[in-house]
Amino acid sequence: MERRLVEHGKKKIDWAAAHMPLLSRLRSTFEETSPLHGHRIGMSIHLEAKTACLALLLRTGGAQVAVTGSNPLSTQDDVAAALAAEGIEVHAKHGASEVEYFADLRSVLATEPDLILDDGGDLVKLLHNGVNLRIRGGCEETTTGVHRLRILEQEGKLRFPMYAVNDAKMKYLFDNRYGTGQSVWDGIMRSTNLLIAGKNVLVAGYGWCGRGIAMRARGLGARVLVTEVDPIRAVEAMMDGFSVGAMEQMLERADFLITATGCRDVVIKEALAKAKDGLVMANAGHFDVEIDKLALAALATRQEDVRDGIRQFTFADGRKVYLLGDGRLVNLVLGDGHPVEIMDISFALQALTLQHIVESDQLSPAVYSVPGEIDRKVAEMKLASLGVRIDSLTPDQSAYLGL
């Protein structure tokens, strides 16, 4: 059984690797230069085929790598087994309890990493709650994780330098928008087998992830509704052609609801009480706190699992609403996450940022932006992988622009 699990996971990893030209190019360079030699990297990340390719790349760069999952429901056991068979230290399993999840995080920290690669901020949180390690630096790839880092920085509690990979242009413009936009609908359509065209789709949050989800919903033929707390983003959503309003107002009309805010209590009891019969709810934010699951359970007179990953809640008046993936990241719990080519871009940023940390002088504790030259290098690599050439400025043009 274990052998079949490893073989199945290896096929997934091989498929992803064959469609990740940026990591392939970096692998060739890392084999020659070993830029991460002598370093130990602790990774907390959604553990599936694409992230396995990143872990193997970092090992190729000379690092010792220990990996755990950043979400118990997104860990793929076959990939974890295959990665372990390749010599990577893995501490993760699908469906881990909360106790097991944090034990796995601590197991990664027990390898005494000096570099951190985090997804959502749980690993960094432990490093600020009694775990005393000398961390040279790290990077964070999610909106939620960067937000948590900035709070630590503002409070003067951040103990080591962290790079906000999420804020790099080659990350949020593509991963957050096109990656989330496609993968969220992959997860929803795969799990529900329902038609999207002609339905009312409510997107909570109009950041880059929300933009991508709304754009893809429109492309599928849906009427798109948006809720926002930021008036500027609300105006932007309106000028992009979407209907904008308050949650309680919009939820009465919605056939699908997707939350993408990174905040908690976005859909609370008062709004849920007004939900349209048949509403399908999914979350695309990092944690399962955007839809109030306790309120949902309190409103229901009966609950039952009606399909893999879909729980039905029946209200006293007979209305039924559905929650996908227990309110966790729908694109990973009920899908395979972002498209391979998108994560190829994001993980190239991650790898080059870790290399940058190693090659930099000792940095003070702060949240840093990914250097512009790394952003540009990844963009150039992507264009080269597509066989695309672009123009460049002449010396006169550069002088005219003051560059």
Wavefront OBJ file of the C-alpha trace (Angstrom):
o trace
v 0.000 0.000 0.000
v 2.791 2.420 0.966
v 4.645 1.648 -2.278
v 1.533 2.367 -4.379
v 1.031 5.603 -2.437
v 4.613 6.679 -3.176
v 4.308 5.767 -6.857
v 1.057 7.693 -7.214
v 2.525 10.728 -5.485
v 5.650 10.596 -7.635
v 3.534 10.688 -10.793
v 1.826 13.837 -9.510
v 5.173 15.448 -8.732
v 6.610 14.466 -12.118
v 3.571 15.944 -13.906
v 3.923 19.239 -12.037
v 7.691 19.371 -12.611
v 7.209 18.871 -16.356
v 5.090 22.051 -16.453
v 7.263 24.267 -14.243
v 9.910 25.690 -16.589
v 11.043 28.405 -14.165
v 11.840 25.911 -11.414
v 13.541 23.718 -14.008
v 15.804 26.590 -15.006
v 16.575 27.380 -11.371
v 17.290 23.720 -10.725
v 20.073 23.770 -13.304
v 21.580 26.861 -11.693
v 21.194 25.524 -8.140
v 22.906 22.255 -9.089
v 25.964 24.217 -10.195
v 26.127 26.829 -7.426
v 24.454 25.253 -4.325
v 23.447 28.715 -3.015
v 21.675 27.261 0.036
v 24.453 24.907 1.132
v 24.800 24.644 4.896
v 21.332 26.026 5.610
v 18.265 24.315 7.052
v 14.854 25.360 5.748
v 11.577 24.855 7.611
v 8.533 24.923 5.347
v 4.863 25.216 6.271
v 2.906 25.103 3.043
v -0.034 23.414 1.324
v 1.563 20.038 0.785
v 0.783 18.888 -2.744
v 2.682 18.208 -5.965
v 3.729 21.754 -6.841
v 5.038 22.528 -3.374
v 6.901 19.208 -3.432
v 8.725 20.511 -6.516
v 9.733 23.611 -4.547
v 11.012 21.534 -1.615
v 13.087 19.394 -3.984
v 14.493 22.508 -5.672
v 15.609 23.915 -2.313
v 17.253 20.588 -1.495
v 19.007 20.745 -4.879
v 20.304 24.155 -3.800
v 22.130 22.467 -0.930
v 19.658 22.980 1.906
v 18.342 20.477 4.406
v 14.558 20.737 4.126
v 11.773 19.842 6.561
v 8.152 20.273 5.459
v 4.725 20.317 7.037
v 1.291 21.276 5.752
v -0.233 24.702 6.337
v -3.750 23.261 6.199
v -4.648 19.701 7.330
v -7.239 19.294 4.586
v -4.948 20.337 1.736
v -2.187 17.828 2.502
v -2.090 15.045 -0.094
v -0.837 11.874 1.568
v 0.509 10.339 -1.629
v 2.600 13.413 -2.370
v 3.813 13.546 1.236
v 4.864 9.897 1.003
v 6.645 10.431 -2.316
v 8.445 13.492 -0.996
v 9.599 11.578 2.071
v 10.838 8.795 -0.211
v 13.002 11.428 -1.937
v 14.737 12.152 1.355
v 12.812 15.252 2.435
v 11.771 15.269 6.097
v 7.954 15.399 6.088
v 5.628 15.946 9.055
v 2.063 16.074 7.740
v -1.009 13.990 7.009
v -4.377 14.715 5.506
v -7.092 15.428 8.054
v -4.740 15.988 10.986
v -6.425 17.183 14.158
v -5.582 20.614 15.522
v -3.294 18.993 18.089
v -1.545 16.930 15.402
v -1.274 19.942 13.109
v 0.609 22.022 15.667
v 2.703 19.014 16.693
v 3.805 18.748 13.050
v 4.746 22.421 13.003
v 6.836 21.903 16.122
v 8.487 18.858 14.557
v 9.664 21.029 11.680
v 11.041 23.591 14.121
v 12.765 20.775 16.018
v 15.091 20.424 12.985
v 16.423 23.874 13.980
v 15.930 25.675 10.650
v 17.661 28.982 10.071
v 15.443 29.863 7.089
v 11.634 29.878 7.137
v 9.149 29.490 4.286
v 5.667 30.101 5.660
v 2.136 30.022 4.253
v -0.348 31.811 6.466
v 1.933 32.595 9.397
v 1.439 29.657 11.770
v 5.105 28.658 11.724
v 6.203 32.224 12.436
v 3.599 32.473 15.196
v 5.148 29.495 17.001
v 8.569 31.097 16.647
v 7.203 34.067 18.584
v 5.540 31.950 21.257
v 8.322 30.290 23.200
v 10.340 28.600 20.447
v 13.820 30.075 20.622
v 15.727 29.595 17.367
v 18.238 31.768 15.557
v 16.438 32.540 12.292
v 18.393 34.254 9.548
v 15.197 35.184 7.706
v 12.250 33.872 5.768
v 9.448 34.573 3.365
v 5.659 34.556 3.464
v 3.519 34.071 0.389
v -0.053 34.842 1.495
v -2.060 37.983 2.128
v -3.112 36.671 5.544
v 0.433 35.769 6.542
v 1.848 39.142 5.513
v -0.901 40.886 7.484
v 0.068 38.911 10.591
v 3.728 39.803 10.040
v 2.952 43.510 9.782
v 1.065 43.384 13.068
v 4.125 41.824 14.747
v 6.327 44.487 13.174
v 4.044 47.351 14.271
v 3.997 45.989 17.825
v 7.791 45.773 17.844
v 7.666 41.998 18.360
v 9.034 40.668 15.076
v 12.215 38.761 15.939
v 13.760 38.209 12.511
v 13.543 39.541 8.936
v 10.706 38.289 6.733
v 10.084 38.987 3.059
v 6.516 39.655 1.904
v 6.558 37.516 -1.244
v 2.790 38.006 -1.513
v 3.378 41.711 -2.229
v 5.701 41.084 -5.175
v 4.054 42.075 -8.462
v 4.844 38.715 -10.054
v 2.961 37.120 -7.168
v -0.237 39.028 -6.491
v -0.950 40.063 -10.072
v -0.903 36.432 -11.198
v -1.147 33.991 -8.278
v -3.821 35.932 -6.391
v -5.821 36.972 -9.435
v -5.484 34.290 -12.113
v -4.489 31.419 -9.829
v -7.261 31.966 -7.288
v -9.742 32.895 -9.990
v -9.345 29.573 -11.769
v -8.649 27.218 -8.873
v -11.596 28.360 -6.739
v -14.001 27.583 -9.547
v -12.186 24.302 -10.228
v -12.911 23.249 -6.643
v -16.519 24.449 -6.663
v -17.471 22.913 -9.993
v -15.646 19.642 -9.347
v -17.359 19.148 -5.978
v -20.885 20.370 -6.838
v -21.296 19.523 -10.562
v -23.641 22.539 -10.724
v -24.108 25.047 -13.527
v -22.655 28.525 -12.943
v -24.142 30.302 -15.971
v -27.222 32.343 -15.142
v -26.632 32.173 -11.387
v -26.010 35.027 -8.927
v -22.476 34.747 -7.543
v -21.621 36.843 -4.493
v -17.920 37.551 -3.929
v -17.023 38.902 -0.490
v -13.893 41.021 -0.807
v -12.549 42.745 -3.906
v -8.824 42.433 -3.389
v -6.735 40.667 -5.989
v -8.187 37.265 -5.096
v -11.740 38.592 -5.177
v -11.084 40.265 -8.526
v -9.933 36.966 -9.995
v -12.929 35.035 -8.647
v -15.360 37.671 -9.929
v -13.687 37.816 -13.342
v -13.893 34.049 -13.795
v -17.499 33.951 -12.565
v -18.458 36.490 -15.207
v -16.622 34.424 -17.797
v -18.727 31.412 -16.769
v -21.904 33.399 -17.438
v -22.816 34.369 -13.860
v -24.249 37.635 -12.605
v -21.652 38.865 -10.120
v -22.389 40.641 -6.835
v -19.663 42.079 -4.581
v -19.462 43.118 -0.939
v -16.643 45.287 0.379
v -15.715 47.378 3.419
v -13.222 49.502 1.492
v -15.102 52.284 -0.368
v -12.371 52.613 -2.997
v -12.500 48.921 -3.859
v -16.298 49.077 -3.843
v -16.220 51.849 -6.451
v -13.708 49.848 -8.470
v -15.998 46.784 -8.410
v -18.886 48.907 -9.621
v -16.837 50.360 -12.479
v -15.752 46.828 -13.384
v -19.453 46.186 -13.985
v -20.451 44.332 -10.824
v -23.338 44.986 -8.413
v -22.159 46.166 -4.994
v -24.034 46.128 -1.709
v -24.108 45.027 1.928
v -23.831 41.345 2.889
v -27.343 40.931 4.324
v -28.841 42.556 1.232
v -26.801 40.527 -1.252
v -27.070 37.144 0.451
v -30.838 37.111 -0.143
v -30.114 36.973 -3.895
v -27.008 34.810 -4.068
v -26.900 31.272 -5.462
v -23.175 31.021 -4.690
v -21.137 32.825 -2.045
v -17.323 32.893 -2.074
v -15.477 34.721 0.712
v -12.035 36.121 -0.095
v -11.243 38.747 2.531
v -8.679 37.202 4.881
v -10.799 38.515 7.772
v -13.061 36.785 10.277
v -16.856 36.976 10.758
v -17.526 38.139 7.208
v -20.772 36.147 7.009
v -22.470 36.228 10.405
v -25.748 34.898 11.815
v -27.899 37.863 10.772
v -26.857 37.496 7.137
v -27.039 33.687 7.159
v -30.599 33.898 8.458
v -31.543 35.652 5.203
v -29.761 33.241 2.883
v -31.542 32.168 -0.261
v -32.729 28.566 -0.374
v -30.082 26.437 -2.074
v -27.180 28.811 -1.386
v -23.758 27.193 -1.912
v -21.023 28.704 0.271
v -17.270 28.420 -0.170
v -14.231 30.133 1.286
v -11.139 31.297 -0.590
v -9.515 33.097 2.358
v -6.709 31.414 4.246
v -8.513 30.280 7.408
v -11.992 28.858 8.049
v -13.166 31.920 9.986
v -14.851 33.999 7.281
v -18.174 32.129 7.413
v -19.464 31.794 10.999
v -19.803 28.023 11.233
v -21.119 28.110 14.799
v -23.912 30.476 13.770
v -24.673 28.297 10.781
v -24.980 25.236 13.005
v -27.206 27.155 15.451
v -29.581 28.181 12.664
v -29.892 24.630 11.362
v -32.356 22.062 12.662
v -30.546 19.313 10.776
v -27.103 18.762 9.260
v -25.860 16.039 6.943
v -23.104 15.358 4.441
v -24.815 15.083 1.078
v -21.770 14.750 -1.176
v -18.009 14.472 -0.656
v -16.946 17.789 0.854
v -20.470 19.232 0.970
v -22.458 19.645 4.171
v -26.147 20.524 4.029
v -27.727 22.720 6.699
v -31.534 22.667 6.886
v -33.226 25.637 8.562
v -36.504 25.528 10.503
v -38.474 26.905 7.547
v -37.140 24.209 5.231
v -34.488 26.272 3.461
v -31.274 24.414 2.716
v -27.808 25.902 2.405
v -24.546 24.135 1.658
v -21.006 24.633 2.971
v -18.100 23.362 0.876
v -14.934 21.936 2.393
v -15.873 22.802 5.974
v -15.272 26.458 5.157
v -11.584 25.904 4.470
v -9.782 26.850 1.266
v -12.084 25.388 -1.360
v -9.464 25.361 -4.108
v -7.164 23.099 -2.072
v -9.615 21.101 0.038
v -11.762 20.195 -2.968
v -9.272 20.780 -5.764
v -5.584 20.723 -6.604
v -4.885 24.365 -5.826
v -3.614 26.927 -8.278
v -2.622 25.905 -11.799
v 0.900 24.507 -12.091
v 2.215 27.350 -14.272
v 1.016 29.967 -11.765
v 2.798 28.329 -8.850
v 5.902 27.992 -10.999
v 6.051 31.800 -10.935
v 5.333 32.141 -7.212
v 7.794 29.434 -6.184
v 10.538 30.920 -8.350
v 10.052 34.088 -6.301
v 10.236 32.075 -3.080
v 13.447 30.283 -4.039
v 15.215 33.418 -5.268
v 14.139 35.345 -2.174
v 15.629 32.680 0.114
v 18.825 32.839 -1.924
v 18.802 36.628 -1.533
v 18.499 36.304 2.263
v 21.481 33.948 2.396
v 23.601 36.257 0.244
v 22.643 39.451 2.124
v 24.362 40.932 5.125
v 22.635 40.305 8.428
v 19.236 42.026 8.220
v 17.415 43.633 11.120
v 13.965 42.293 12.099
v 11.421 43.841 9.716
v 9.010 43.012 6.909
v 10.857 43.528 3.627
v 9.664 43.830 0.051
v 11.011 41.388 -2.492
v 13.785 43.239 -4.363
v 12.631 44.638 -7.685
v 15.400 42.838 -9.526
v 14.001 39.478 -8.385
v 10.503 40.441 -9.564
v 11.959 41.482 -12.904
v 14.131 38.375 -13.222
v 11.138 36.100 -12.697
v 9.142 38.047 -15.301
v 12.001 37.737 -17.782
v 12.296 34.011 -17.064
v 8.572 33.585 -17.646
v 8.693 35.399 -20.983
v 11.713 33.357 -22.054
v 9.901 30.120 -21.179
v 7.057 31.221 -23.466
v 9.403 32.167 -26.284
v 8.311 35.807 -26.075
v 10.621 38.744 -26.812
v 9.821 42.319 -25.830
v 11.384 45.683 -26.669
v 13.853 47.494 -24.434
v 14.485 51.189 -23.894
v 17.205 52.909 -25.879
v 19.769 54.982 -23.956
v 17.984 58.154 -25.131
v 14.637 56.842 -23.912
v 16.090 55.917 -20.537
v 17.628 59.397 -20.240
v 14.312 60.999 -21.212
v 12.544 59.051 -18.442
v 15.289 59.831 -15.941
v 16.267 56.194 -15.488
l 1 2 3 4 5 6 7 8 9 10 11 12 13 14 15 16 17 18 19 20 21 22 23 24 25 26 27 28 29 30 31 32 33 34 35 36 37 38 39 40 41 42 43 44 45 46 47 48 49 50 51 52 53 54 55 56 57 58 59 60 61 62 63 64 65 66 67 68 69 70 71 72 73 74 75 76 77 78 79 80 81 82 83 84 85 86 87 88 89 90 91 92 93 94 95 96 97 98 99 100 101 102 103 104 105 106 107 108 109 110 111 112 113 114 115 116 117 118 119 120 121 122 123 124 125 126 127 128 129 130 131 132 133 134 135 136 137 138 139 140 141 142 143 144 145 146 147 148 149 150 151 152 153 154 155 156 157 158 159 160 161 162 163 164 165 166 167 168 169 170 171 172 173 174 175 176 177 178 179 180 181 182 183 184 185 186 187 188 189 190 191 192 193 194 195 196 197 198 199 200 201 202 203 204 205 206 207 208 209 210 211 212 213 214 215 216 217 218 219 220 221 222 223 224 225 226 227 228 229 230 231 232 233 234 235 236 237 238 239 240 241 242 243 244 245 246 247 248 249 250 251 252 253 254 255 256 257 258 259 260 261 262 263 264 265 266 267 268 269 270 271 272 273 274 275 276 277 278 279 280 281 282 283 284 285 286 287 288 289 290 291 292 293 294 295 296 297 298 299 300 301 302 303 304 305 306 307 308 309 310 311 312 313 314 315 316 317 318 319 320 321 322 323 324 325 326 327 328 329 330 331 332 333 334 335 336 337 338 339 340 341 342 343 344 345 346 347 348 349 350 351 352 353 354 355 356 357 358 359 360 361 362 363 364 365 366 367 368 369 370 371 372 373 374 375 376 377 378 379 380 381 382 383 384 385 386 387 388 389 390 391 392 393 394 395 396 397 398 399 400 401 402 403
